[in-house]
Amino acid sequence: MASPLPHTPDGRYFIVRGRLWRLSNPTLPAATRDALVAELMSARRDVGARKRAGNADGLRKARARVDCAKRALGERGPVWWTDGAPDLNRMLVKNTPYAAWFDELSAS
C-alpha cells in the first residue's frame, strides 16, 4: 500500500501539514521492523489506557516504551543515514533544503 503522505526524494522524511517527520530506517530487516512496529503500537495503546486510568507512573513507562521503539526504528535519536546530513525532523519544510521540491510538488 502506497503512502498518501509525500516522502522526500531521499526517503528520509514524510510530510504532514508542511512539517518533516523522520521515516524508519529502511535497512532494518523486515522481521525486525515488524516486531518493532508491533511493540510501538502496543506501547501507544498502553499510553492511551494509562491516560484513561489516570496512572501517572504507568503512563511514564508506556511513553518510555514508545520512545524506545521509535529510537530502535530510527525515527528518533541518532540519524540512520551516513552522509553527514543534519536531522531536520519536525522542521517546517519551507525552512529546509526541501522547500523548492515541496513547492513544486504542491503546485502539481
Secondary structure by P-SEA (a helix, b strand, c coil): ccccccccccccccccccbbbbcccccccaaaaaaaaaaaaaaaaaaaaaaaaccaaaaaaaaaaaaaaaaaaccccccccccccccccccccccccaaaaaaaaaac
